[in-house]
Amino acid sequence: MSEMSEGKIKAMKRYVIGIDIGTSGCKSIIVDETGRIVATYTVGYSLYAPRTGWMEQNPEDWWNAVIYSVGEVLKESQIDKNLLAGIGLSGQMHGLVALDGNDNVLRPAILWNDQRTTKQCEYITDAVGGMGKLLSLTNNPELTGYTAGKILWLREEEPEVYEKVKRCLNPKDYIRYKLTSEFATDVSDASGTGLFNVKKRCWSEEVLYALKIPCTLLPLVYESSEITGYITESASRHTGVPKGLPVVGGGGDAVIQTTGTGLIKQGMLSTTIGTAGIVAMALNVFKQNREGNLQIFCGNKADAWHVMGVTLAAGGSYRWCRDVLFSNEKARSPETGENIYEIMESYALRGSPGSNRLIFLPYLTGERCPYADETARGVFIGLTSRHGREDMTRAVMEGVVFSLRQVSEIISKADRNLVASEIRTSGGGSLSPLWRQIQADVFQMPVKTVSGSGEGGAFGAALVAGVGCHIWNSLEEAVGKLKVETENLPNESLKDLYEDIYRVYDSLYLKLRDTFEKLDAII
C-alpha cells in the first residue's frame, strides 16, 4: 500500500470507542471527530459483600458487560466499523484481579471500596520506613482501598491462592488483557496502587523490595494516550470491533473522567458525584504530597499531574436514600415508568435550602477524605418530628456537597496557587439540576457541565484514544471540542445560610470520632 493510500485511510478514521468499567456497570460509548457522542450503552452487574466492609466483583461479569455494551453501541450507531480509530479504557481504580499462570482469574476481584486491609496498610507504612519515607517514594499515603494492601492480604490470608498468582491487574487492565492479550496499565491507574513512583512515573523498586512483591506480578506502564496493544482475533469475534484496532492506555476513572470535563490545566475545580465523590484539580508541575491527606496521581498528559480527594459515599448515599426512604416508589417504577431519581428530586425541591437545619454526614462506608477513618458512620444531626422525606432527601444531597467542599478546602490549603474560578461537574450527580445548584450555592461559584460530562470515564477514555490514534493532535485540541451544556450560577442570598450550616457540618466529625470508634469496638 502506498504512503498516500495509508494517509487517506488515516484521514478517514472518524470514531473512537470509550469503555468504562464502573462499580455498578460497564458503559461503552462511540465519539466522533467533533467530540459528539454517537451512541452510548450501559450494562449493570452485581456487587458482592461477603463480609461487612468487604466488596468484591466477578471479573467475568465485566467482560460479559463489555461484549454486550460494545455490540449495542455498534448496532445503535450503525457506523462503518472500518472508520474506528481506536479504543480507550477507563475503570474503577485500586481493585485487584489475580491471575494464575494460565491467565485464569483465581478469585473474585477485591474492589476500591473494600476495607479489609487496615493491618496491611499499617505494615506497608512501617516496612518502607514510615509515612515520610512512603510519601517520598509514592507521594501518597497507603489507603485501605489501594492495591498494595490487597496483594499482602492475599499473601497472608489466602496463601494457597497467592502461590498461584502470576499477574496482578486493576479492573480496566483485565479488560485490556481480554481485548489485546497484553498485560499493561497506564500511569494514572498505577498511581493508585501504592506501588508507584508518581514523580518518576514508574514502579517504585524500593517499595516493591520492602514488601517482597516481585515486579513480574505487575503490568507494563504506559502514558494514557500511548497504544498498549491491538484487538485480537478472539476479542474481535466477541465484541464485533475489527481485529488489529489499537487500544490506548486510558486512565483510572477518578482521573480520566475529569479529563472528559476539560480539566487538563490549573484554574478549574472538578467535582464528580458517582458512587464516590471526587474533588480534583490539574497540576502543571509535580507537587510533593507533604501532609499525606490528599491523593496526587499522574495525569492523562505526560507533563501533568492530578491532585484530588475522595469521599467514599456520594452517589452511594443517594442510593441508600432511594432504597430506604423511597423503596415503594422504586418497586413501582418499572410498572409506572417513572424515574425514581426525578421523584426523589421533586421531594428535595419541596424542602428548603438548609433542610430546616437538618445535617447529614455521608459516612456510610467509612471515609477517605477529608478524614481517613474506616469506622466513621453516616449520621443525621438535628432530626426532629417535623422533618420528612423532603428535608431528609435534601439533607443527603447537601451533606454530600458539604463533604466535597471540605475536600476542596484541603486542596487549597496545600497550595495557595490552587485557586479556582469555576467548577466543572460530572458523574451521575451532574444530571441533577438541584444537585448542581446546591454545589453553586455552597461553593458560591459557577457550576458547569460540558458535552459528555454525564458519561463519566468512558468519555474521557474516548478523548484520550482520539489523541493516541491521531484523530486529534493533542489533548488540548480534544477538549477544545467540548461545549458547555448547563451553567448554574450561585444564589448570593443563600451565601450566609449555607456558610453557617457548613461551619457546623465542618465541626461534626472531630466531635463524633470517639463515638465512631466506640461503636466499632462493640461486638
C-alpha positions in Angstrom: 0.0 0.0 0.0 1.4 3.4 -0.9 2.1 6.2 1.7 -0.7 8.3 0.1 -3.2 5.4 0.5 -2.2 4.9 4.1 -2.6 8.7 4.7 -6.1 8.6 3.1 -7.1 5.7 5.4 -5.9 7.6 8.5 -7.7 10.7 7.4 -10.9 8.7 7.1 -10.8 7.5 10.7 -13.6 9.3 12.4 -14.7 7.4 15.5 -13.3 6.2 18.9 -14.8 3.9 21.5 -14.6 4.6 25.2 -15.2 1.8 27.7 -15.6 2.4 31.5 -15.6 -0.4 33.9 -17.6 1.2 36.7 -18.6 -0.1 40.1 -22.2 -0.6 39.2 -21.9 -1.2 35.5 -19.9 -1.0 32.2 -20.6 1.9 29.9 -19.4 1.9 26.3 -19.7 5.0 24.0 -18.8 6.0 20.5 -17.5 9.5 19.9 -16.9 11.1 16.5 -14.1 13.6 15.5 -16.2 16.6 16.6 -16.5 15.3 20.1 -20.1 14.3 19.7 -21.4 11.2 21.4 -22.9 9.0 18.6 -24.0 6.1 20.8 -23.9 5.0 24.5 -25.0 1.9 26.3 -24.6 0.7 29.9 -24.8 -2.9 31.3 -25.1 -3.4 35.0 -23.6 -6.1 37.1 -23.6 -7.2 40.7 -21.5 -6.1 43.7 -20.9 -8.7 46.5 -20.2 -8.1 50.1 -19.2 -11.5 51.6 -18.5 -9.8 54.9 -19.0 -6.4 56.5 -16.5 -4.0 54.9 -15.6 -6.3 52.0 -16.5 -5.5 48.4 -16.0 -7.9 45.5 -17.0 -8.5 41.9 -16.6 -11.2 39.3 -14.2 -10.0 36.5 -16.1 -12.2 34.0 -19.2 -10.0 34.7 -17.1 -7.0 33.5 -16.0 -8.8 30.3 -19.6 -10.0 29.5 -20.8 -6.4 30.0 -18.1 -5.1 27.6 -19.1 -7.7 25.0 -22.7 -6.7 25.2 -22.4 -2.9 25.6 -19.8 -2.6 22.7 -22.1 -4.7 20.5 -25.0 -2.4 21.3 -23.3 0.9 20.6 -22.0 -0.5 17.3 -25.6 -1.6 16.4 -27.1 1.7 17.6 -24.6 3.9 15.8 -24.7 2.0 12.5 -21.2 3.3 11.7 -18.8 1.7 9.3 -16.5 -0.2 11.7 -13.6 0.4 9.4 -13.8 4.1 10.4 -13.0 3.3 14.0 -9.6 4.7 15.0 -9.1 3.0 18.4 -10.4 2.2 21.9 -9.7 3.9 25.3 -10.3 2.3 28.6 -11.4 3.7 32.0 -12.2 1.9 35.1 -12.7 1.8 38.9 -9.2 2.2 40.4 -7.3 0.2 43.1 -9.0 -3.1 42.5 -7.1 -6.4 42.5 -7.6 -9.0 39.8 -5.3 -12.0 40.5 -4.4 -14.3 37.5 -2.6 -17.7 37.5 0.0 -18.9 35.1 -2.7 -19.7 32.5 -4.2 -16.2 32.9 -7.3 -17.5 34.7 -8.9 -15.5 37.4 -8.1 -17.0 40.8 -10.7 -15.4 43.0 -13.3 -12.6 42.9 -11.8 -9.1 42.4 -11.3 -7.1 45.6 -12.5 -3.6 44.9 -11.5 0.0 45.7 -14.1 0.4 48.4 -13.1 -2.7 50.3 -11.9 -2.0 53.8 -10.2 -5.3 54.8 -6.6 -4.2 54.6 -6.1 -1.9 57.7 -3.4 -4.2 59.2 -1.6 -4.5 55.9 -1.6 -0.7 55.3 0.0 -0.2 58.7 2.6 -2.8 57.9 3.4 -1.2 54.5 3.9 2.2 56.0 6.3 0.7 58.7 8.1 -1.6 56.2 9.2 1.3 53.9 10.4 3.4 56.8 7.4 5.4 58.0 4.9 7.9 56.5 7.5 10.4 55.4 9.5 7.9 53.5 6.4 6.4 51.9 5.3 9.8 50.7 8.8 10.4 49.3 8.5 7.2 47.3 4.9 7.1 46.1 3.6 10.6 47.0 0.5 9.0 48.6 -0.4 7.5 51.9 -1.2 3.8 52.0 -5.0 3.7 52.0 -7.2 0.6 52.6 -8.6 0.9 49.1 -5.2 0.7 47.4 -3.9 -2.4 45.6 -0.7 -3.0 47.6 -2.6 -3.9 50.8 -4.8 -6.3 48.9 -1.8 -8.1 47.5 -0.4 -8.5 51.0 -3.8 -9.5 52.4 -4.0 -12.3 49.7 -0.5 -13.4 50.6 -1.3 -13.6 54.3 -4.9 -14.7 54.4 -5.2 -16.9 51.3 -1.6 -18.3 50.8 -2.9 -21.2 48.7 -4.3 -18.7 46.2 -1.3 -16.4 46.4 1.1 -19.2 45.5 -0.6 -19.5 42.1 -0.6 -15.7 41.3 1.4 -14.7 38.3 -0.2 -11.4 37.4 -2.0 -8.6 39.3 -4.1 -6.2 37.4 -6.5 -3.4 38.0 -10.1 -3.8 36.7 -9.8 -2.0 33.4 -6.5 -3.6 32.7 -8.1 -7.1 33.0 -10.4 -5.9 30.2 -7.3 -4.7 28.3 -5.9 -8.2 28.6 -9.1 -9.7 27.3 -9.1 -7.3 24.3 -5.4 -7.5 23.4 -3.7 -10.3 25.3 -1.3 -7.6 26.7 -0.5 -7.0 30.4 -0.4 -3.2 30.6 -1.7 -0.3 32.6 -1.4 3.5 32.5 0.3 5.9 34.8 -2.9 7.3 36.4 -4.2 3.9 37.4 -0.8 2.7 38.5 -0.6 5.8 40.8 -3.4 4.4 42.9 -1.7 1.0 43.6 0.5 2.2 46.4 3.5 0.7 44.5 4.2 3.5 42.0 6.6 6.4 42.0 4.3 9.2 40.9 7.1 11.7 40.3 9.2 9.4 38.1 6.1 7.8 36.6 7.4 4.2 37.1 7.0 1.3 39.6 8.9 2.0 42.9 11.6 -0.6 43.1 12.3 0.4 46.7 8.6 -0.2 47.8 8.4 -3.5 45.9 11.7 -4.6 47.6 10.5 -3.6 51.0 7.2 -5.5 50.6 8.8 -8.5 48.8 6.4 -8.2 45.8 8.0 -9.4 42.6 7.9 -6.8 39.9 7.0 -9.6 37.5 3.5 -9.6 39.0 2.9 -6.1 37.7 2.0 -4.9 34.2 4.0 -2.6 31.9 3.2 1.1 32.4 2.2 3.5 29.6 1.1 7.1 29.3 -2.6 7.4 28.8 -2.6 8.1 25.1 0.1 5.5 24.2 -1.0 2.4 22.3 -0.7 -0.6 24.6 -1.9 -3.3 22.2 -4.3 -4.3 19.4 -7.6 -6.2 19.3 -7.0 -9.9 18.9 -9.0 -12.2 16.6 -10.8 -13.7 19.6 -11.7 -10.2 21.0 -12.9 -9.1 17.6 -15.1 -12.2 17.4 -16.6 -11.5 20.8 -17.1 -7.7 20.6 -17.5 -7.0 16.8 -14.7 -4.5 16.6 -12.1 -5.0 13.9 -9.1 -7.2 14.6 -5.9 -5.0 14.9 -7.8 -1.9 16.3 -5.4 0.0 18.7 -6.2 0.1 22.4 -4.5 3.0 24.3 -3.5 3.3 28.0 -6.6 5.2 29.1 -6.9 6.0 32.8 -8.3 5.4 36.2 -11.8 6.7 36.4 -11.1 9.3 39.1 -8.6 11.0 36.8 -9.9 10.4 33.3 -13.4 11.4 33.9 -12.2 14.9 34.9 -10.2 15.0 31.6 -13.5 14.5 29.9 -14.7 17.7 31.5 -11.7 19.7 30.2 -9.7 19.6 33.4 -6.2 19.5 31.9 -4.7 22.7 33.3 -4.8 24.7 36.6 -7.5 27.2 37.4 -10.5 24.9 37.3 -12.1 22.7 40.0 -13.7 19.4 39.1 -16.3 17.7 41.2 -17.6 14.2 40.4 -20.7 12.7 42.1 -20.6 9.0 41.2 -20.7 6.2 43.8 -17.8 8.1 45.4 -17.4 11.9 45.4 -14.2 13.3 43.9 -12.8 16.9 44.0 -9.8 17.4 41.8 -7.5 20.0 40.2 -4.9 19.6 37.5 -1.3 20.3 38.3 1.1 21.8 35.7 4.1 20.6 37.7 4.7 17.8 40.2 3.8 18.6 43.8 5.0 16.8 46.8 2.2 15.5 49.0 3.8 16.5 52.3 0.8 16.1 54.6 -0.5 12.9 53.0 -4.1 14.0 53.3 -4.7 14.1 49.6 -4.0 11.9 46.6 -1.6 13.1 43.9 -1.6 10.9 40.8 -0.1 11.2 37.3 -2.4 13.0 34.9 -3.5 11.9 31.4 -0.9 14.2 29.8 2.7 13.2 30.0 3.7 16.5 31.6 0.8 16.8 34.1 -0.3 15.6 37.5 -3.7 15.4 39.3 -4.5 16.3 42.9 -7.7 15.1 44.4 -9.6 14.0 47.5 -12.2 11.2 47.5 -15.2 11.0 49.7 -16.5 7.4 49.6 -20.3 7.6 49.7 -21.6 10.4 47.5 -23.9 8.9 45.0 -23.8 5.9 47.3 -25.6 8.0 50.0 -28.2 9.0 47.5 -28.8 5.4 46.5 -29.2 4.5 50.2 -31.8 7.3 50.5 -33.5 5.8 47.4 -33.6 2.3 48.8 -34.7 3.2 52.3 -36.9 6.3 52.0 -38.3 5.6 48.5 -38.5 1.8 48.5 -42.1 1.8 47.5 -41.6 4.2 44.6 -38.6 2.3 43.5 -40.5 -1.0 43.5 -43.3 0.5 41.4 -41.1 2.4 38.9 -40.8 -0.5 36.4 -44.6 -0.6 36.1 -45.2 3.2 36.2 -42.3 4.1 34.0 -41.4 7.0 36.4 -37.8 7.9 37.0 -37.1 7.2 40.7 -34.4 9.9 40.8 -36.8 12.5 39.4 -39.3 11.5 42.1 -36.6 12.0 44.8 -35.6 15.3 43.4 -39.2 16.5 43.4 -39.3 15.8 47.1 -36.0 17.5 47.8 -37.2 20.6 45.9 -40.1 20.9 48.4 -37.5 21.0 51.2 -35.9 24.4 51.9 -32.2 25.3 51.5 -30.5 24.1 54.6 -33.1 21.3 55.0 -34.7 23.1 58.0 -31.4 22.8 60.0 -31.0 19.1 59.3 -27.5 17.9 58.5 -26.3 14.6 57.1 -22.8 13.1 57.3 -22.3 10.8 54.3 -20.0 8.3 56.0 -22.0 5.2 55.1 -18.9 3.1 54.1 -16.3 4.8 56.3 -14.4 7.8 54.9 -11.2 8.5 53.0 -11.1 12.3 52.7 -11.2 14.7 54.4 -10.7 12.2 57.2 -9.4 8.7 56.6 -11.5 6.7 59.0 -13.0 3.3 58.2 -15.0 3.4 61.5 -16.9 6.7 60.5 -20.6 6.2 60.0 -23.5 8.1 58.5 -25.4 10.5 60.8 -28.4 12.8 60.7 -27.9 15.7 63.1 -30.9 17.8 64.1 -33.6 15.3 63.2 -37.0 16.2 64.7 -40.6 15.0 64.3 -41.3 17.8 61.8 -38.7 16.5 59.3 -40.0 14.3 56.5 -38.7 12.8 53.3 -38.4 16.3 51.7 -35.8 17.6 54.2 -34.1 14.2 54.7 -33.5 13.8 50.9 -32.3 17.4 50.5 -30.0 17.0 53.6 -28.4 13.9 51.9 -27.7 16.0 48.8 -26.4 18.9 50.8 -24.3 16.7 53.0 -22.5 15.3 50.0 -21.8 18.8 48.7 -20.5 19.9 52.2 -18.1 16.9 52.1 -16.9 18.0 48.6 -16.3 21.5 49.9 -14.2 20.1 52.8 -12.0 18.3 50.3 -11.6 21.4 48.2 -10.5 23.5 51.2 -7.8 20.9 52.0 -6.6 21.2 48.4 -6.5 25.0 48.6 -4.6 24.9 52.0 -2.0 22.6 50.4 -1.1 25.2 47.8 -2.2 28.8 47.7 -1.8 28.8 43.9 -4.5 26.2 43.5 -7.4 28.7 43.1 -10.4 28.0 41.0 -13.0 30.4 39.5 -15.4 27.7 38.2 -16.5 24.1 38.8 -16.9 21.5 36.1 -19.1 18.7 37.5 -19.5 15.2 36.1 -20.8 11.8 37.0 -24.4 10.7 37.6 -25.0 13.5 40.1 -24.3 16.1 37.4 -27.5 15.1 35.7 -29.5 16.6 38.7 -30.3 20.3 38.3 -30.9 20.6 42.0 -27.5 19.0 42.9 -25.8 21.3 40.5 -27.5 24.3 42.1 -26.6 23.2 45.6 -23.0 23.0 44.6 -23.1 26.5 43.1 -24.7 27.8 46.3 -22.4 26.0 48.8 -19.2 26.8 46.9 -20.5 30.3 45.7 -19.0 29.5 42.3 -20.5 28.9 38.8 -21.0 25.2 38.1 -20.9 24.0 34.5 -21.4 20.7 32.7 -20.0 20.1 29.3 -20.9 17.7 26.5 -20.1 14.2 27.6 -19.7 15.0 31.3 -22.7 12.7 32.2 -20.8 9.8 30.5 -18.1 9.7 33.2 -14.8 8.0 32.5 -16.0 6.5 29.1 -15.9 9.9 27.5 -12.5 10.9 28.9 -11.2 7.5 27.7 -12.6 8.2 24.2 -10.8 11.6 24.1 -7.5 10.1 25.1 -8.0 7.3 22.5 -8.6 10.0 19.9 -5.3 11.7 20.7 -3.4 8.4 20.7 -4.9 7.3 17.4 -4.4 10.7 15.7 -7.9 12.0 15.4 -6.7 14.9 17.4 -3.1 16.2 17.7 -3.3 16.9 21.4 -5.4 16.6 24.4 -5.9 20.4 24.3 -7.4 20.0 20.8 -9.6 17.2 22.0 -11.1 19.1 25.0 -11.5 22.1 22.7 -14.4 20.2 21.2 -16.3 20.3 24.5 -19.4 22.6 24.7 -20.9 24.0 27.8 -24.4 22.5 28.2 -25.6 23.8 31.6 -24.5 26.5 33.9 -25.7 27.1 37.4 -24.9 30.5 39.0 -24.6 30.9 42.8 -27.5 32.5 44.6 -25.9 35.1 46.7 -28.9 35.4 49.0 -28.1 31.9 50.3 -24.4 32.5 50.9 -24.7 33.3 54.7 -27.2 30.5 55.3 -25.0 27.8 53.7 -21.9 29.3 55.3 -23.4 29.0 58.8 -24.6 25.4 58.2 -21.3 24.4 56.6 -19.3 25.6 59.6 -21.5 23.4 61.8 -21.0 20.5 59.4 -17.3 21.0 59.3 -17.0 20.7 63.1 -19.0 17.5 63.5 -16.6 14.7 62.6 -14.0 15.6 65.2 -16.7 15.7 67.8 -18.0 12.3 66.8 -14.7 10.5 66.1 -14.5 8.8 69.5 -18.1 7.8 69.2 -17.5 6.1 65.9 -14.5 4.2 67.4 -16.5 3.0 70.4 -19.4 1.8 68.3 -17.0 -0.1 66.0 -15.4 -1.8 69.0 -18.8 -3.2 70.2 -19.1 -6.8 69.0 
